[in-house]
């Protein structure tokens, strides 16, 4: 094995390592983004629930006419 072949193998390993590192960073970024979206969604749902006033007699009275 000459020097050129040895260096080629090292370059290929380095490329694979860099590619895996980039994929890991992208996955971490996507996971962080998903977490933020879920937290924002939970906050939005809570705000909607607070904004809607319940009916004052809901479930207490029943009007039936025959």
N, C-alpha and C positions, 0 to 999 in steps of 0.2 A: 504494500500500500504506500503510495507516495504522498507527499505533503498536500497536493491539490485534492486528492480524494479524502484525506483526513479532514481538511478544512471544509470541504463540501458537506461532509456528515455533520460537522459541528454547526455549520450555518443552518442546515435543515432542522437540527434539534433546537437551535435558537429561535428559528421561525415558528416552530410548533409551540415552544414555551411562550413566546410573545402572543401568539394567537389565543392560547388558553387564558393568558392573563387578561387580554382585552375582553374575552367572553365573560370572564368572572366579573370584571368591572362593569360591563354592560348589564349583567344579571343583577348585580347589587344596585345599580342605578334604577333599574326597572322595579325591583322589589321596594326600594325606598319610595318611588313614585306611586306605586300601588298602595302602600301604607298611608301616604299623605291623602290620596284620593278617598280611601275608606274612612279616614278620620274626618275629612271634610264632609263626606256623605253623612256620617253619624251626627255631626254638628248641624247640618242642614235639616236633617230629620227632626232633631230636637227643637230647632227653631220653628219648624212648621207645626209641631205638636203644641208648642207654647203659644203660637199665634192664633190657633183655632180655639175659640171659646166654646166650651161645652154648652149644650142646651140646658136651660135652668131646670126643666122638669123631665129631662130624658130618663126614662126607666122608672119614674115615680108614678106616673098617671097613664091611664089607658082610656082613650075615648072610643066608645063603641056605640053605634046607632043601628037600630034595627027597623 
